[in-house]
């Protein structure tokens, strides 16, 4: 699975990296570090990545099966 964080929508709530710290990482300002680029999610972290995507209040995280 791949996830992408839309940088225009991300407002830095931090739910993604709180729920899936092995997938998402904050930058110095609290936004997701990797924005607007697909992130490969290892199979063992797919469930937490899905939870993080659904918890994003802006809907900034999109998922695609690889």
PDB file of N, CA, C and O in Angstrom:
ATOM      1  N   UNK A   1       0.841  -1.167   0.000  1.00  0.00           N
ATOM      2  CA  UNK A   1       0.000   0.000   0.000  1.00  0.00           C
ATOM      3  C   UNK A   1       0.891   1.236   0.000  1.00  0.00           C
ATOM      4  O   UNK A   1       1.994   1.239   0.546  1.00  0.00           O
ATOM      5  N   UNK A   2       0.370   2.287  -0.634  1.00  0.00           N
ATOM      6  CA  UNK A   2       1.054   3.582  -0.613  1.00  0.00           C
ATOM      7  C   UNK A   2       0.094   4.608  -0.039  1.00  0.00           C
ATOM      8  O   UNK A   2      -1.112   4.537  -0.279  1.00  0.00           O
ATOM      9  N   UNK A   3       0.617   5.556   0.713  1.00  0.00           N
ATOM     10  CA  UNK A   3      -0.174   6.671   1.221  1.00  0.00           C
ATOM     11  C   UNK A   3       0.486   7.968   0.771  1.00  0.00           C
ATOM     12  O   UNK A   3       1.704   8.043   0.609  1.00  0.00           O
ATOM     13  N   UNK A   4      -0.332   8.970   0.577  1.00  0.00           N
ATOM     14  CA  UNK A   4       0.166  10.284   0.205  1.00  0.00           C
ATOM     15  C   UNK A   4      -0.528  11.317   1.080  1.00  0.00           C
ATOM     16  O   UNK A   4      -1.746  11.273   1.253  1.00  0.00           O
ATOM     17  N   UNK A   5       0.240  12.240   1.628  1.00  0.00           N
ATOM     18  CA  UNK A   5      -0.307  13.326   2.433  1.00  0.00           C
ATOM     19  C   UNK A   5      -0.363  14.572   1.557  1.00  0.00           C
ATOM     20  O   UNK A   5       0.662  15.032   1.054  1.00  0.00           O
ATOM     21  N   UNK A   6      -1.550  15.108   1.379  1.00  0.00           N
ATOM     22  CA  UNK A   6      -1.744  16.314   0.585  1.00  0.00           C
ATOM     23  C   UNK A   6      -1.263  17.507   1.403  1.00  0.00           C
ATOM     24  O   UNK A   6      -1.874  17.865   2.410  1.00  0.00           O
ATOM     25  N   UNK A   7      -0.170  18.117   0.968  1.00  0.00           N
ATOM     26  CA  UNK A   7       0.431  19.228   1.689  1.00  0.00           C
ATOM     27  C   UNK A   7      -0.461  20.450   1.788  1.00  0.00           C
ATOM     28  O   UNK A   7      -0.352  21.221   2.742  1.00  0.00           O
ATOM     29  N   UNK A   8      -1.345  20.639   0.813  1.00  0.00           N
ATOM     30  CA  UNK A   8      -2.263  21.779   0.838  1.00  0.00           C
ATOM     31  C   UNK A   8      -3.364  21.600   1.877  1.00  0.00           C
ATOM     32  O   UNK A   8      -3.933  22.584   2.351  1.00  0.00           O
ATOM     33  N   UNK A   9      -3.670  20.355   2.236  1.00  0.00           N
ATOM     34  CA  UNK A   9      -4.721  20.081   3.211  1.00  0.00           C
ATOM     35  C   UNK A   9      -4.200  19.850   4.627  1.00  0.00           C
ATOM     36  O   UNK A   9      -4.918  20.091   5.598  1.00  0.00           O
ATOM     37  N   UNK A  10      -2.964  19.388   4.750  1.00  0.00           N
ATOM     38  CA  UNK A  10      -2.394  19.069   6.070  1.00  0.00           C
ATOM     39  C   UNK A  10      -2.266  20.344   6.902  1.00  0.00           C
ATOM     40  O   UNK A  10      -1.665  21.326   6.466  1.00  0.00           O
ATOM     41  N   UNK A  11      -2.840  20.313   8.105  1.00  0.00           N
ATOM     42  CA  UNK A  11      -2.753  21.481   8.993  1.00  0.00           C
ATOM     43  C   UNK A  11      -1.968  21.185  10.268  1.00  0.00           C
ATOM     44  O   UNK A  11      -1.904  22.022  11.168  1.00  0.00           O
ATOM     45  N   UNK A  12      -1.378  20.011  10.344  1.00  0.00           N
ATOM     46  CA  UNK A  12      -0.492  19.703  11.455  1.00  0.00           C
ATOM     47  C   UNK A  12      -1.156  19.250  12.740  1.00  0.00           C
ATOM     48  O   UNK A  12      -0.611  19.476  13.820  1.00  0.00           O
ATOM     49  N   UNK A  13      -2.321  18.615  12.657  1.00  0.00           N
ATOM     50  CA  UNK A  13      -2.963  18.089  13.866  1.00  0.00           C
ATOM     51  C   UNK A  13      -2.132  17.000  14.527  1.00  0.00           C
ATOM     52  O   UNK A  13      -2.152  16.857  15.750  1.00  0.00           O
ATOM     53  N   UNK A  14      -1.405  16.236  13.728  1.00  0.00           N
ATOM     54  CA  UNK A  14      -0.514  15.210  14.262  1.00  0.00           C
ATOM     55  C   UNK A  14      -1.147  13.875  14.546  1.00  0.00           C
ATOM     56  O   UNK A  14      -0.498  13.002  15.122  1.00  0.00           O
ATOM     57  N   UNK A  15      -2.379  13.685  14.169  1.00  0.00           N
ATOM     58  CA  UNK A  15      -3.026  12.395  14.426  1.00  0.00           C
ATOM     59  C   UNK A  15      -2.355  11.272  13.654  1.00  0.00           C
ATOM     60  O   UNK A  15      -2.268  10.144  14.137  1.00  0.00           O
ATOM     61  N   UNK A  16      -1.879  11.583  12.448  1.00  0.00           N
ATOM     62  CA  UNK A  16      -1.263  10.543  11.621  1.00  0.00           C
ATOM     63  C   UNK A  16      -0.027   9.969  12.293  1.00  0.00           C
ATOM     64  O   UNK A  16       0.095   8.751  12.428  1.00  0.00           O
ATOM     65  N   UNK A  17       0.882  10.821  12.713  1.00  0.00           N
ATOM     66  CA  UNK A  17       2.108  10.285  13.308  1.00  0.00           C
ATOM     67  C   UNK A  17       1.909   9.833  14.746  1.00  0.00           C
ATOM     68  O   UNK A  17       2.747   9.113  15.288  1.00  0.00           O
ATOM     69  N   UNK A  18       0.810  10.245  15.374  1.00  0.00           N
ATOM     70  CA  UNK A  18       0.487   9.711  16.702  1.00  0.00           C
ATOM     71  C   UNK A  18      -0.036   8.277  16.594  1.00  0.00           C
ATOM     72  O   UNK A  18       0.284   7.427  17.425  1.00  0.00           O
ATOM     73  N   UNK A  19      -0.844   8.019  15.561  1.00  0.00           N
ATOM     74  CA  UNK A  19      -1.437   6.694  15.372  1.00  0.00           C
ATOM     75  C   UNK A  19      -0.544   5.729  14.608  1.00  0.00           C
ATOM     76  O   UNK A  19      -0.629   4.516  14.801  1.00  0.00           O
ATOM     77  N   UNK A  20       0.310   6.260  13.745  1.00  0.00           N
ATOM     78  CA  UNK A  20       1.167   5.398  12.922  1.00  0.00           C
ATOM     79  C   UNK A  20       2.582   5.976  12.865  1.00  0.00           C
ATOM     80  O   UNK A  20       3.023   6.431  11.809  1.00  0.00           O
ATOM     81  N   UNK A  21       3.290   5.960  13.983  1.00  0.00           N
ATOM     82  CA  UNK A  21       4.630   6.566  14.015  1.00  0.00           C
ATOM     83  C   UNK A  21       5.655   5.850  13.136  1.00  0.00           C
ATOM     84  O   UNK A  21       6.695   6.425  12.815  1.00  0.00           O
ATOM     85  N   UNK A  22       5.381   4.613  12.745  1.00  0.00           N
ATOM     86  CA  UNK A  22       6.301   3.895  11.864  1.00  0.00           C
ATOM     87  C   UNK A  22       6.084   4.246  10.392  1.00  0.00           C
ATOM     88  O   UNK A  22       6.860   3.838   9.528  1.00  0.00           O
ATOM     89  N   UNK A  23       5.020   5.009  10.116  1.00  0.00           N
ATOM     90  CA  UNK A  23       4.703   5.389   8.745  1.00  0.00           C
ATOM     91  C   UNK A  23       4.878   6.896   8.545  1.00  0.00           C
ATOM     92  O   UNK A  23       5.458   7.331   7.550  1.00  0.00           O
ATOM     93  N   UNK A  24       4.379   7.682   9.489  1.00  0.00           N
ATOM     94  CA  UNK A  24       4.380   9.131   9.376  1.00  0.00           C
ATOM     95  C   UNK A  24       5.327   9.754  10.395  1.00  0.00           C
ATOM     96  O   UNK A  24       5.561   9.195  11.467  1.00  0.00           O
ATOM     97  N   UNK A  25       5.865  10.912  10.046  1.00  0.00           N
ATOM     98  CA  UNK A  25       6.827  11.590  10.911  1.00  0.00           C
ATOM     99  C   UNK A  25       6.575  13.099  10.836  1.00  0.00           C
ATOM    100  O   UNK A  25       6.313  13.624   9.754  1.00  0.00           O
ATOM    101  N   UNK A  26       6.650  13.797  11.964  1.00  0.00           N
ATOM    102  CA  UNK A  26       6.430  15.245  11.928  1.00  0.00           C
ATOM    103  C   UNK A  26       7.677  16.003  11.480  1.00  0.00           C
ATOM    104  O   UNK A  26       8.806  15.543  11.650  1.00  0.00           O
ATOM    105  N   UNK A  27       7.434  17.181  10.901  1.00  0.00           N
ATOM    106  CA  UNK A  27       8.556  18.076  10.627  1.00  0.00           C
ATOM    107  C   UNK A  27       8.722  19.005  11.834  1.00  0.00           C
ATOM    108  O   UNK A  27       8.072  18.796  12.859  1.00  0.00           O
ATOM    109  N   UNK A  28       9.561  20.003  11.734  1.00  0.00           N
ATOM    110  CA  UNK A  28       9.827  20.899  12.860  1.00  0.00           C
ATOM    111  C   UNK A  28       8.626  21.757  13.249  1.00  0.00           C
ATOM    112  O   UNK A  28       8.587  22.300  14.353  1.00  0.00           O
ATOM    113  N   UNK A  29       7.644  21.884  12.351  1.00  0.00           N
ATOM    114  CA  UNK A  29       6.466  22.707  12.628  1.00  0.00           C
ATOM    115  C   UNK A  29       5.233  21.879  12.963  1.00  0.00           C
ATOM    116  O   UNK A  29       4.154  22.437  13.164  1.00  0.00           O
ATOM    117  N   UNK A  30       5.376  20.553  13.026  1.00  0.00           N
ATOM    118  CA  UNK A  30       4.270  19.684  13.387  1.00  0.00           C
ATOM    119  C   UNK A  30       3.474  19.131  12.218  1.00  0.00           C
ATOM    120  O   UNK A  30       2.531  18.365  12.420  1.00  0.00           O
ATOM    121  N   UNK A  31       3.838  19.508  10.997  1.00  0.00           N
ATOM    122  CA  UNK A  31       3.197  18.952   9.816  1.00  0.00           C
ATOM    123  C   UNK A  31       3.843  17.615   9.495  1.00  0.00           C
ATOM    124  O   UNK A  31       4.919  17.287   9.995  1.00  0.00           O
ATOM    125  N   UNK A  32       3.150  16.839   8.632  1.00  0.00           N
ATOM    126  CA  UNK A  32       3.754  15.587   8.216  1.00  0.00           C
ATOM    127  C   UNK A  32       5.004  15.885   7.404  1.00  0.00           C
ATOM    128  O   UNK A  32       4.974  16.718   6.498  1.00  0.00           O
ATOM    129  N   UNK A  33       6.087  15.219   7.718  1.00  0.00           N
ATOM    130  CA  UNK A  33       7.374  15.458   7.066  1.00  0.00           C
ATOM    131  C   UNK A  33       7.311  15.175   5.565  1.00  0.00           C
ATOM    132  O   UNK A  33       7.793  15.974   4.762  1.00  0.00           O
ATOM    133  N   UNK A  34       6.727  14.057   5.189  1.00  0.00           N
ATOM    134  CA  UNK A  34       6.620  13.661   3.783  1.00  0.00           C
ATOM    135  C   UNK A  34       5.258  14.101   3.254  1.00  0.00           C
ATOM    136  O   UNK A  34       4.239  13.488   3.575  1.00  0.00           O
ATOM    137  N   UNK A  35       5.236  15.157   2.447  1.00  0.00           N
ATOM    138  CA  UNK A  35       3.980  15.626   1.866  1.00  0.00           C
ATOM    139  C   UNK A  35       4.093  15.599   0.347  1.00  0.00           C
ATOM    140  O   UNK A  35       5.147  15.874  -0.226  1.00  0.00           O
ATOM    141  N   UNK A  36       2.988  15.264  -0.276  1.00  0.00           N
ATOM    142  CA  UNK A  36       2.863  15.260  -1.735  1.00  0.00           C
ATOM    143  C   UNK A  36       3.765  14.251  -2.448  1.00  0.00           C
ATOM    144  O   UNK A  36       4.030  14.391  -3.642  1.00  0.00           O
ATOM    145  N   UNK A  37       4.231  13.249  -1.729  1.00  0.00           N
ATOM    146  CA  UNK A  37       4.986  12.151  -2.335  1.00  0.00           C
ATOM    147  C   UNK A  37       4.423  10.837  -1.789  1.00  0.00           C
ATOM    148  O   UNK A  37       4.108  10.757  -0.602  1.00  0.00           O
ATOM    149  N   UNK A  38       4.292   9.813  -2.624  1.00  0.00           N
ATOM    150  CA  UNK A  38       3.793   8.527  -2.130  1.00  0.00           C
ATOM    151  C   UNK A  38       4.779   7.902  -1.131  1.00  0.00           C
ATOM    152  O   UNK A  38       5.992   7.909  -1.342  1.00  0.00           O
ATOM    153  N   UNK A  39       4.231   7.374  -0.059  1.00  0.00           N
ATOM    154  CA  UNK A  39       5.018   6.705   0.971  1.00  0.00           C
ATOM    155  C   UNK A  39       4.675   5.219   0.902  1.00  0.00           C
ATOM    156  O   UNK A  39       3.504   4.854   1.009  1.00  0.00           O
ATOM    157  N   UNK A  40       5.671   4.363   0.727  1.00  0.00           N
ATOM    158  CA  UNK A  40       5.445   2.918   0.763  1.00  0.00           C
ATOM    159  C   UNK A  40       5.214   2.489   2.206  1.00  0.00           C
ATOM    160  O   UNK A  40       6.000   2.813   3.097  1.00  0.00           O
ATOM    161  N   UNK A  41       4.130   1.759   2.421  1.00  0.00           N
ATOM    162  CA  UNK A  41       3.788   1.283   3.766  1.00  0.00           C
ATOM    163  C   UNK A  41       4.044  -0.215   3.826  1.00  0.00           C
ATOM    164  O   UNK A  41       3.436  -0.974   3.071  1.00  0.00           O
ATOM    165  N   UNK A  42       4.938  -0.656   4.717  1.00  0.00           N
ATOM    166  CA  UNK A  42       5.152  -2.098   4.881  1.00  0.00           C
ATOM    167  C   UNK A  42       3.856  -2.779   5.355  1.00  0.00           C
ATOM    168  O   UNK A  42       3.054  -2.181   6.072  1.00  0.00           O
ATOM    169  N   UNK A  43       3.676  -4.000   4.953  1.00  0.00           N
ATOM    170  CA  UNK A  43       2.452  -4.740   5.267  1.00  0.00           C
ATOM    171  C   UNK A  43       2.133  -4.734   6.758  1.00  0.00           C
ATOM    172  O   UNK A  43       0.963  -4.663   7.136  1.00  0.00           O
ATOM    173  N   UNK A  44       3.137  -4.806   7.595  1.00  0.00           N
ATOM    174  CA  UNK A  44       2.884  -4.863   9.042  1.00  0.00           C
ATOM    175  C   UNK A  44       2.388  -3.534   9.617  1.00  0.00           C
ATOM    176  O   UNK A  44       1.964  -3.488  10.771  1.00  0.00           O
ATOM    177  N   UNK A  45       2.434  -2.453   8.830  1.00  0.00           N
ATOM    178  CA  UNK A  45       1.982  -1.147   9.315  1.00  0.00           C
ATOM    179  C   UNK A  45       0.760  -0.618   8.565  1.00  0.00           C
ATOM    180  O   UNK A  45       0.347   0.524   8.768  1.00  0.00           O
ATOM    181  N   UNK A  46       0.184  -1.450   7.698  1.00  0.00           N
ATOM    182  CA  UNK A  46      -0.963  -1.008   6.908  1.00  0.00           C
ATOM    183  C   UNK A  46      -2.163  -0.669   7.770  1.00  0.00           C
ATOM    184  O   UNK A  46      -2.846   0.321   7.508  1.00  0.00           O
ATOM    185  N   UNK A  47      -2.435  -1.461   8.784  1.00  0.00           N
ATOM    186  CA  UNK A  47      -3.606  -1.204   9.627  1.00  0.00           C
ATOM    187  C   UNK A  47      -3.486   0.143  10.341  1.00  0.00           C
ATOM    188  O   UNK A  47      -4.448   0.911  10.373  1.00  0.00           O
ATOM    189  N   UNK A  48      -2.329   0.433  10.907  1.00  0.00           N
ATOM    190  CA  UNK A  48      -2.167   1.716  11.601  1.00  0.00           C
ATOM    191  C   UNK A  48      -2.201   2.878  10.610  1.00  0.00           C
ATOM    192  O   UNK A  48      -2.687   3.957  10.948  1.00  0.00           O
ATOM    193  N   UNK A  49      -1.694   2.678   9.394  1.00  0.00           N
ATOM    194  CA  UNK A  49      -1.758   3.731   8.375  1.00  0.00           C
ATOM    195  C   UNK A  49      -3.207   4.014   7.982  1.00  0.00           C
ATOM    196  O   UNK A  49      -3.584   5.169   7.782  1.00  0.00           O
ATOM    197  N   UNK A  50      -4.015   2.966   7.870  1.00  0.00           N
ATOM    198  CA  UNK A  50      -5.446   3.153   7.566  1.00  0.00           C
ATOM    199  C   UNK A  50      -6.143   3.910   8.688  1.00  0.00           C
ATOM    200  O   UNK A  50      -6.940   4.813   8.431  1.00  0.00           O
ATOM    201  N   UNK A  51      -5.849   3.550   9.916  1.00  0.00           N
ATOM    202  CA  UNK A  51      -6.441   4.262  11.061  1.00  0.00           C
ATOM    203  C   UNK A  51      -6.065   5.734  11.040  1.00  0.00           C
ATOM    204  O   UNK A  51      -6.906   6.600  11.282  1.00  0.00           O
ATOM    205  N   UNK A  52      -4.815   6.013  10.753  1.00  0.00           N
ATOM    206  CA  UNK A  52      -4.345   7.400  10.697  1.00  0.00           C
ATOM    207  C   UNK A  52      -5.044   8.162   9.576  1.00  0.00           C
ATOM    208  O   UNK A  52      -5.434   9.314   9.760  1.00  0.00           O
ATOM    209  N   UNK A  53      -5.203   7.533   8.425  1.00  0.00           N
ATOM    210  CA  UNK A  53      -5.868   8.190   7.299  1.00  0.00           C
ATOM    211  C   UNK A  53      -7.312   8.530   7.641  1.00  0.00           C
ATOM    212  O   UNK A  53      -7.793   9.615   7.317  1.00  0.00           O
ATOM    213  N   UNK A  54      -7.994   7.609   8.291  1.00  0.00           N
ATOM    214  CA  UNK A  54      -9.392   7.846   8.665  1.00  0.00           C
ATOM    215  C   UNK A  54      -9.517   8.868   9.795  1.00  0.00           C
ATOM    216  O   UNK A  54     -10.557   9.511   9.932  1.00  0.00           O
ATOM    217  N   UNK A  55      -8.483   9.020  10.594  1.00  0.00           N
ATOM    218  CA  UNK A  55      -8.519   9.962  11.720  1.00  0.00           C
ATOM    219  C   UNK A  55      -8.148  11.387  11.322  1.00  0.00           C
ATOM    220  O   UNK A  55      -8.347  12.317  12.105  1.00  0.00           O
ATOM    221  N   UNK A  56      -7.615  11.569  10.123  1.00  0.00           N
ATOM    222  CA  UNK A  56      -7.197  12.897   9.680  1.00  0.00           C
ATOM    223  C   UNK A  56      -8.427  13.782   9.499  1.00  0.00           C
ATOM    224  O   UNK A  56      -9.264  13.485   8.646  1.00  0.00           O
ATOM    225  N   UNK A  57      -8.564  14.866  10.279  1.00  0.00           N
ATOM    226  CA  UNK A  57      -9.774  15.696  10.182  1.00  0.00           C
ATOM    227  C   UNK A  57      -9.909  16.422   8.850  1.00  0.00           C
ATOM    228  O   UNK A  57     -11.020  16.789   8.467  1.00  0.00           O
ATOM    229  N   UNK A  58      -8.810  16.639   8.136  1.00  0.00           N
ATOM    230  CA  UNK A  58      -8.870  17.312   6.846  1.00  0.00           C
ATOM    231  C   UNK A  58      -8.987  16.355   5.684  1.00  0.00           C
ATOM    232  O   UNK A  58      -9.203  16.786   4.551  1.00  0.00           O
ATOM    233  N   UNK A  59      -8.849  15.060   5.937  1.00  0.00           N
ATOM    234  CA  UNK A  59      -8.867  14.076   4.860  1.00  0.00           C
ATOM    235  C   UNK A  59      -7.660  14.246   3.941  1.00  0.00           C
ATOM    236  O   UNK A  59      -7.757  14.046   2.730  1.00  0.00           O
ATOM    237  N   UNK A  60      -6.534  14.615   4.522  1.00  0.00           N
ATOM    238  CA  UNK A  60      -5.321  14.918   3.747  1.00  0.00           C
ATOM    239  C   UNK A  60      -4.559  13.672   3.312  1.00  0.00           C
ATOM    240  O   UNK A  60      -3.640  13.768   2.499  1.00  0.00           O
ATOM    241  N   UNK A  61      -4.922  12.512   3.834  1.00  0.00           N
ATOM    242  CA  UNK A  61      -4.182  11.291   3.527  1.00  0.00           C
ATOM    243  C   UNK A  61      -4.985  10.421   2.571  1.00  0.00           C
ATOM    244  O   UNK A  61      -6.118  10.041   2.867  1.00  0.00           O
ATOM    245  N   UNK A  62      -4.394  10.110   1.430  1.00  0.00           N
ATOM    246  CA  UNK A  62      -5.031   9.199   0.478  1.00  0.00           C
ATOM    247  C   UNK A  62      -4.249   7.898   0.463  1.00  0.00           C
ATOM    248  O   UNK A  62      -3.039   7.874   0.686  1.00  0.00           O
ATOM    249  N   UNK A  63      -4.970   6.813   0.196  1.00  0.00           N
ATOM    250  CA  UNK A  63      -4.369   5.491   0.182  1.00  0.00           C
ATOM    251  C   UNK A  63      -4.555   4.851  -1.185  1.00  0.00           C
ATOM    252  O   UNK A  63      -5.574   5.063  -1.843  1.00  0.00           O
ATOM    253  N   UNK A  64      -3.581   4.075  -1.607  1.00  0.00           N
ATOM    254  CA  UNK A  64      -3.674   3.322  -2.865  1.00  0.00           C
ATOM    255  C   UNK A  64      -3.007   1.974  -2.657  1.00  0.00           C
ATOM    256  O   UNK A  64      -1.903   1.880  -2.120  1.00  0.00           O
ATOM    257  N   UNK A  65      -3.694   0.946  -3.088  1.00  0.00           N
ATOM    258  CA  UNK A  65      -3.105  -0.387  -3.009  1.00  0.00           C
ATOM    259  C   UNK A  65      -2.012  -0.494  -4.058  1.00  0.00           C
ATOM    260  O   UNK A  65      -2.182  -0.050  -5.194  1.00  0.00           O
ATOM    261  N   UNK A  66      -0.885  -1.089  -3.671  1.00  0.00           N
ATOM    262  CA  UNK A  66       0.211  -1.220  -4.635  1.00  0.00           C
ATOM    263  C   UNK A  66       0.300  -2.616  -5.173  1.00  0.00           C
ATOM    264  O   UNK A  66       1.168  -2.905  -5.997  1.00  0.00           O
TER     265      UNK A  66
END
